[in-house]
Structure formats: C-alpha cells, structure tokens
C-alpha cells in the first residue's frame, strides 16, 4: 500500500464515518456513492463497515485497544527509521500495520462511540428475508415486438431495427449507430420502448438524435428509431431525466399523461408516477415549456411545474434540485417529507408492497440515504421515527411504536 492508497483509504473511512453521523454534504454523498458503485468489492467493504454487528465489535475493540502500547511500537519504529535513514515511514509495512489498525479502529470505533443512533433500540424486524436494493434492469422492445433484456445483453451490437443498430457499451449505456448493411425501408416510423421494472433502473440511454435519458425504477420511454418530420416526440411514464440535444428546427417534445413538455435547450426531470399526487417537471438548466389543455407555462432553471391530479391549473414553484435528482445520483433525499412519500419511493426501489397498521403518527423526514443499502439498513437510518418496520417477504408493514 503506497501513500496515495493510504490517503484514499483514509478519505473513504472519513466519508463512511460522516455517513454514520448523518454529516455528509451532497458532494460528499455523491463521492461516496461513486466509490461504492466503482466495483463489487467496494460495495462489499461498505456494507461490512456499516454492518451493525461489525460496528459493535469494533466499538468493543476500540475500548480494548492498547493505544499506549501501539503508539510505543510506532515511536520505536520511527526512532529506528531515523537512525538508519533509509526509507520513508509510509514505505515500511510494520509501521503501516500498526498505523492502519489504529486508524481503522479509532476512526470507525470513535465515530461509532460518539454516534448513539445505531445503539438505540431496533425499529426493524425481519420476518422473511431482507430486501436487496434495486439494480440496473431494463427491457428493450423493438418495433417488431421482440423483447431484449438489456441487463443480460453483452457489450456490443444487441439489435438491428430499421436502418439503425442498438449498441450496449461496456459501461452499460445504450446508443444507436447507422446500420451500413440495412436494406429495410418503411413508410411508417418504427418505435422502440425501454422499460425498467420496479426494483430496476437504467443509467443512460442515448437516443438516435443524441439526447441522453436516465430511467428510474418502474419507468419507460417510447421513441421513434429515426426522428423525422418537424418534431422529435417521445412518450414517458414514471420518472425520467433528460439531457436534450437541442435542435431549434426540430423541437424535442415529451408526452406524459395529458401534458406536453417542450425543450428549449435543456436538462430536466419528469416525475409522473401513477401513485404520486402530481406530475412534476423540474428544470435543471436551459428552458422548457409545459402545456396542458389551455394552460401553458415556461420554466426557468430551478423551477418546478406541478400539475396535481384533478386540478386544471399548473403551479410553478422553486424546487429543491438536490431532492429532485437524488435518485439519479444513487440517493434517497427527503426534505420535510411525510412517511407515505418516503415509503412510495422505498416500495418502487425495493419492489415491495407497503401496508400500514394502526394509527400512523405524522412525520417530518429530512436527510439522505443511499439507495445501495438493504431495506433494513434504510430503516435503521429512520430509527428516530415513531414507527416500526417489519419486512415479511415482499411486504413491508409499518406500525406505530406505541
């Protein structure tokens, strides 16, 4: 382990410790999530570090650790090194063994000692199986009705449709290229659909025009294989993030329920789940217009158009952008949310049904939780709520603590 690796390890330890204390900033949360998703080994290490049993044993080791003796050994080795003046302290494995052990125990153990949250009474009971988080899962439906699992498809060309080929890249993204051997010609446009199930998402799809799309769990997008004519029109369900490649001569329009959203050079997020009370379109940058019947509004960056069920008027409000795009960054982000709002997100991501028993108290939930965590770990983070969670197969039962 060289000095660079040590610094990286210490940085991750600090981020994990700050995570346990609910002290992560949005930028730090993104960095930690990137590290977790970099490879399966990182995810395994993270899950071990936040495992309650492991934290408890580390806490015990923290108390039992003979700090003076370890420091004496480190000092002794440092004196030896100064005498022979051969190598840097960071290049000696003996020093690293004691330093790494002390830092791991002191960093994680001390934070655990300070942080009382995980030592509080349990508020989650697992009856049958814990629930693993969602992952990258999607189905591509070609214009002829053939279905292809994007999850199982290997990198490379995975399909040919009309005069384009569909390609899956090594990072999982999907894009389109011209089919140089295509002989197929159609008078009618060919349409494809990409659908994610509950408990699934797809990180990036690049449409034939270069527009980039990210799909949340339980979402879909339908689009023509070739954008022709005076507009580029797609239809979506669920939650979709767009980064549109602007073309003033061929406007990009999204149909969602009874709305039409038109790009004016932009990045925006649409939340239109059937179990939500409104369709919310949030502008990240650029400009979009949202139309419904005779209603028409134009958004500026940071604004959200809210179209509530049964209400003809579209309302504009300032959006919490961190909350809106948290799902895209691998996070649940709540800003004074009620419990049922939180549990709707949980139900989609873990593909479960949520049931409520008894009188559920009012809640006000603010904070961030990683979507890479198991369901029981998410509920441990929500330990200060006045409710208990019971996981029973594909069901989550919420009850009053009292």
C-alpha positions in Angstrom: 0.0 0.0 0.0 1.6 3.3 -1.1 0.9 6.8 0.3 -1.7 7.5 -2.4 -3.6 4.4 -1.5 -3.4 5.2 2.2 -4.8 8.7 1.6 -7.7 7.2 -0.5 -8.5 4.7 2.3 -8.5 7.4 5.0 -10.7 9.6 2.8 -13.2 6.7 2.4 -13.1 6.0 6.2 -13.8 9.6 6.9 -16.8 9.6 4.4 -18.2 6.4 5.9 -17.8 7.8 9.4 -19.5 11.1 8.4 -22.2 9.0 6.8 -22.8 7.1 10.1 -23.2 10.5 11.8 -25.5 11.9 9.1 -23.0 14.6 8.4 -22.4 14.1 4.7 -22.8 17.1 2.4 -24.4 16.5 -1.0 -21.0 16.5 -2.8 -19.6 14.0 -0.2 -22.6 11.8 -0.7 -22.0 11.7 -4.4 -18.3 10.9 -3.9 -19.0 8.1 -1.5 -21.7 6.7 -3.8 -19.3 6.8 -6.8 -16.7 4.8 -4.8 -19.4 2.2 -3.7 -20.5 1.6 -7.3 -17.0 1.5 -8.7 -16.8 -2.2 -8.2 -18.4 -5.1 -6.2 -15.5 -5.2 -3.7 -16.1 -1.6 -2.7 -19.8 -2.3 -2.1 -18.9 -5.3 0.0 -16.5 -3.3 2.1 -19.0 -0.5 2.6 -21.7 -3.0 3.7 -19.2 -4.5 6.1 -18.3 -1.1 7.5 -21.9 -0.1 8.2 -22.9 -3.6 9.5 -24.2 -3.1 13.0 -22.7 -6.3 14.4 -19.3 -5.3 12.9 -19.7 -1.8 14.4 -20.4 -3.2 17.8 -17.4 -5.5 17.7 -15.3 -2.6 16.5 -16.7 -0.5 19.3 -15.6 -3.2 21.8 -12.2 -3.4 20.2 -11.9 0.4 20.5 -12.2 0.1 24.3 -9.9 -2.9 24.5 -7.3 -1.4 22.2 -4.0 -0.8 24.0 -3.3 2.6 22.5 -0.2 3.5 24.5 1.5 0.1 23.6 0.7 0.5 19.9 2.0 4.1 19.9 5.1 3.0 21.7 5.8 0.4 19.0 5.2 3.1 16.3 7.6 5.5 18.1 10.2 2.8 18.4 10.0 2.0 14.7 10.2 5.7 13.9 13.4 6.0 16.0 14.8 3.1 14.1 14.0 4.7 10.8 15.5 8.0 11.8 18.7 6.2 12.8 19.2 4.3 9.6 17.6 7.0 7.3 16.7 4.5 4.6 13.1 4.8 3.7 10.0 7.0 4.2 7.8 6.0 7.2 5.0 5.3 4.7 7.0 2.6 2.8 7.6 0.4 5.9 5.0 -2.4 6.3 5.5 -2.7 10.0 4.5 0.9 10.6 1.6 0.6 8.2 0.3 -2.4 10.1 0.1 -0.6 13.4 -1.0 2.7 11.9 -3.7 1.2 9.7 -5.1 -0.9 12.6 -5.1 2.1 14.9 -6.7 4.4 12.3 -9.3 1.9 11.3 -10.3 1.2 14.9 -10.0 4.7 16.1 -11.8 6.3 13.1 -14.7 3.9 12.8 -14.8 3.0 16.5 -14.6 6.5 17.8 -17.3 7.7 15.4 -19.5 4.8 16.4 -18.8 5.6 20.1 -19.9 9.2 19.5 -22.8 8.3 17.3 -25.6 6.8 19.5 -28.0 6.2 16.7 -27.1 2.7 15.9 -27.1 1.7 19.6 -30.7 2.7 20.0 -33.5 0.1 20.1 -34.2 -1.7 16.9 -37.1 -0.4 14.8 -37.0 -3.1 12.1 -38.0 -6.7 12.3 -37.1 -9.1 9.5 -39.6 -11.9 9.4 -38.6 -13.4 6.0 -35.5 -12.2 4.1 -34.0 -8.8 4.0 -34.6 -6.8 0.8 -31.8 -6.1 -1.6 -31.7 -2.7 -3.3 -32.7 -2.2 -6.9 -30.1 -2.5 -9.7 -29.7 -1.9 -13.5 -32.6 -3.8 -15.1 -34.4 -2.9 -18.3 -36.2 -4.4 -21.3 -35.8 -3.1 -24.8 -38.9 -3.7 -27.0 -38.1 -3.4 -30.7 -40.6 -2.1 -33.3 -41.5 -5.7 -34.3 -42.4 -6.6 -30.7 -39.2 -8.6 -29.9 -38.0 -8.0 -26.3 -34.4 -7.9 -25.3 -33.0 -7.8 -21.8 -30.5 -5.0 -21.5 -29.4 -6.5 -18.2 -28.3 -9.8 -19.8 -27.1 -8.5 -23.1 -23.3 -8.4 -23.5 -21.5 -5.3 -24.7 -21.6 -4.8 -28.5 -24.4 -4.7 -31.0 -27.5 -6.2 -29.4 -30.2 -5.5 -32.1 -30.9 -4.0 -35.5 -34.1 -2.1 -36.2 -35.0 -0.1 -39.4 -31.7 1.5 -40.5 -30.0 1.6 -37.1 -28.3 -0.8 -34.8 -28.6 -0.7 -31.0 -25.3 -0.9 -29.1 -24.6 -1.6 -25.5 -21.3 -0.2 -24.2 -19.0 -1.6 -21.6 -20.3 0.9 -19.0 -23.9 -0.2 -19.6 -25.0 2.8 -21.6 -27.2 2.3 -24.8 -26.7 4.2 -28.0 -27.6 4.0 -31.7 -25.4 3.8 -34.8 -26.2 3.7 -38.5 -26.7 0.2 -40.0 -24.4 0.3 -43.0 -25.9 -3.0 -44.3 -29.5 -2.2 -43.8 -31.8 -2.9 -46.7 -35.1 -2.3 -44.8 -37.2 0.7 -45.7 -40.5 1.7 -44.0 -43.1 4.3 -44.8 -44.3 4.3 -41.2 -41.9 5.3 -38.4 -40.6 2.4 -36.3 -40.9 2.8 -32.5 -39.0 1.3 -29.6 -39.6 1.2 -25.9 -37.3 0.8 -23.0 -38.9 -0.2 -19.7 -37.5 -0.6 -16.2 -39.3 -2.8 -13.7 -39.9 -1.9 -10.1 -36.6 -2.5 -8.4 -34.7 -1.5 -11.6 -33.2 1.5 -13.3 -31.2 2.2 -16.4 -28.3 4.8 -16.1 -28.1 6.1 -19.6 -29.7 5.7 -23.0 -28.6 7.9 -25.9 -31.5 8.3 -28.3 -30.9 8.4 -32.1 -30.7 12.2 -32.0 -28.1 12.3 -29.3 -30.5 13.1 -26.4 -29.5 11.3 -23.2 -32.0 9.7 -20.9 -31.9 8.1 -17.5 -34.8 5.9 -16.3 -35.8 5.4 -12.6 -37.5 2.3 -11.3 -40.9 1.5 -12.8 -40.5 3.9 -15.7 -40.5 3.8 -19.6 -39.7 5.8 -22.7 -41.1 5.2 -26.2 -39.5 6.9 -29.1 -39.1 6.6 -32.9 -36.0 4.8 -34.2 -35.5 7.7 -36.6 -36.6 11.2 -35.7 -38.1 12.6 -38.9 -40.5 15.4 -39.7 -41.0 18.7 -37.9 -40.5 17.4 -34.3 -38.9 14.8 -32.1 -41.6 13.4 -29.9 -41.3 10.7 -27.2 -43.6 9.4 -24.5 -42.7 8.5 -20.9 -44.1 7.0 -17.7 -42.6 7.1 -14.2 -39.5 9.2 -13.6 -37.1 10.2 -16.4 -34.2 12.6 -16.6 -33.4 14.2 -19.9 -30.4 15.9 -21.3 -31.7 17.1 -24.7 -29.6 17.7 -27.7 -31.1 21.0 -28.9 -32.3 21.4 -32.5 -34.4 24.5 -33.0 -35.5 23.3 -36.4 -36.9 20.0 -34.9 -38.2 20.7 -31.3 -38.0 17.9 -28.7 -41.4 17.2 -27.1 -42.3 14.8 -24.3 -45.8 13.5 -23.9 -46.6 12.4 -20.3 -50.2 11.8 -19.3 -52.1 14.8 -20.6 -49.1 17.1 -20.7 -46.7 18.1 -23.5 -43.2 19.3 -22.4 -41.1 21.1 -24.9 -37.4 21.6 -24.7 -35.8 24.9 -25.4 -32.2 23.6 -25.0 -32.2 21.9 -21.7 -31.8 19.4 -18.8 -34.9 18.5 -16.9 -36.5 15.8 -14.7 -40.1 14.5 -15.0 -41.8 12.7 -12.1 -45.1 11.2 -13.3 -45.6 8.0 -11.3 -49.2 6.9 -11.1 -49.1 6.6 -7.3 -48.0 10.2 -6.9 -50.5 13.1 -6.5 -49.0 15.3 -9.2 -46.8 15.3 -12.3 -43.7 17.3 -11.5 -41.4 18.7 -14.2 -38.2 20.3 -12.8 -35.8 22.3 -14.9 -32.1 21.9 -14.2 -30.7 24.1 -16.9 -31.9 25.8 -20.1 -35.6 26.3 -20.6 -38.8 24.2 -21.1 -42.4 24.9 -21.7 -45.2 22.8 -20.1 -48.6 22.7 -21.8 -51.9 21.1 -20.7 -55.1 21.9 -22.4 -55.2 25.7 -22.4 -52.5 26.0 -19.7 -49.0 27.0 -20.8 -46.0 27.8 -18.6 -42.3 28.4 -19.3 -39.8 27.3 -16.6 -36.5 28.9 -15.7 -33.7 26.9 -14.1 -34.6 25.8 -10.6 -38.3 26.0 -11.1 -40.8 23.1 -11.0 -44.2 22.8 -12.7 -46.7 21.0 -10.5 -49.8 19.5 -12.1 -51.9 18.0 -9.4 -54.5 15.3 -10.2 -57.9 16.9 -10.7 -56.5 20.4 -10.9 -56.6 22.2 -14.3 -54.0 24.8 -13.3 -50.3 24.2 -13.5 -48.5 25.7 -10.5 -44.9 27.0 -10.6 -42.6 26.7 -7.5 -38.9 26.8 -6.6 -37.5 23.3 -6.5 -35.0 21.6 -4.2 -32.8 20.3 -7.0 -30.8 18.0 -4.7 -34.0 16.3 -3.8 -35.3 16.1 -7.4 -32.2 14.4 -8.9 -31.0 12.4 -5.9 -32.3 9.2 -7.4 -30.1 9.8 -10.4 -27.1 10.1 -8.0 -28.0 6.9 -6.1 -29.7 8.5 -3.2 -33.0 8.9 -1.4 -33.2 12.6 -0.5 -36.0 13.9 1.7 -36.8 17.5 2.6 -39.5 17.6 5.2 -41.2 14.6 3.6 -44.1 12.7 5.2 -43.7 8.9 5.8 -46.0 7.8 3.0 -44.0 9.9 0.5 -40.8 8.2 1.7 -42.4 4.7 1.6 -43.7 5.2 -2.0 -40.1 5.6 -3.1 -39.0 2.7 -1.0 -41.7 0.4 -2.4 -40.7 1.2 -6.0 -37.0 0.7 -5.4 -37.2 -2.5 -3.4 -40.2 -3.7 -5.4 -42.5 -4.3 -2.4 -45.9 -3.5 -1.2 -46.3 -1.3 1.9 -49.0 -1.8 4.5 -49.9 0.4 7.4 -51.3 -1.0 10.7 -52.9 1.2 13.3 -52.7 4.9 13.7 -49.5 6.1 12.0 -48.2 9.3 13.5 -47.3 12.4 11.5 -43.7 12.5 10.5 -41.3 15.1 9.1 -38.3 13.4 7.4 -35.2 15.3 6.2 -32.0 13.7 5.1 -30.3 11.4 2.7 -29.9 7.6 2.5 -28.0 5.5 -0.1 -30.2 3.5 -2.5 -27.4 0.9 -2.5 -28.3 -0.1 1.1 -30.5 -3.1 2.0 -34.0 -2.2 3.2 -33.3 -3.0 6.8 -30.3 -0.6 6.8 -32.5 2.2 5.4 -35.0 1.7 8.2 -32.2 1.8 10.8 -31.3 5.3 9.5 -35.0 6.1 10.1 -34.7 4.8 13.7 -35.7 8.1 15.3 -39.2 7.9 13.8 -42.2 6.9 16.0 -42.8 3.8 13.8 -41.6 0.2 13.5 -40.9 -1.6 10.2 -41.5 -5.3 9.6 -40.1 -6.9 6.5 -42.1 -10.0 5.5 -41.1 -11.4 2.1 -42.2 -8.8 -0.5 -44.2 -6.8 2.1 -43.2 -4.0 4.5 -45.6 -3.5 7.4 -45.4 -0.1 9.2 -46.8 0.2 12.7 -46.9 2.7 15.5 -44.1 2.3 18.0 -46.5 2.9 20.8 
